[in-house]
Amino acid sequence: MSDSTGISDVISWLETTAEGANKPVEQAIHEAQSAEDLAFRLEKIAGEA
């Protein structure tokens, strides 16, 4: 099963939500290499919040 199903929608939503409001999230979105990498980065940010 592909992990790309719906991922572009999630990324679009995250970009819209994070734009200007949460630089670490925005940076994580742009630096993530895969859906799993993005999830790891977002969990790390959430843990620091």
N, C-alpha and C positions, 0 to 999 in steps of 0.2 A: 504494500500500500504506500502510496506517495505521501510525503509529509507536506507537499505543496498545496493540497486541497484546502482552500479557504485561507491560506497563510497570507496571500496578498491582501485580502480583505482585512485581516487582523492588523497587518503592517500599516495599511492605509488609515485604519482607525487609530492606531497608536501614534502615527505621525501627526494626525489631526489633533488628538488629545494632548500630545506632548509638546506640540509646537510652541516654543517660547515659554512654556510653563515649567517644563522639567528637562533641563539639558542632559542630565545623565541618561534618561530614558531615550531621548532623541539620539544621543551618541551611541547607545547600545544598539538601537535599531540599525543605524548606518554601519556599525562595525561588525555586526553579527554575520557569521558565515553560513548559518543554517538555522532551521527552526529550533533545534535542540540548543544551539549556541545562544540564540536570542532568549529562550526560556531561562537558561542558566544566568545570563547577564541580568535579566529582569528580576529573577529571584534574589540575586546578590544585591541589587539596588533596593528592593523591597525590604531586605533584611537590615539594611543600613538606615532606613527611614525611621 
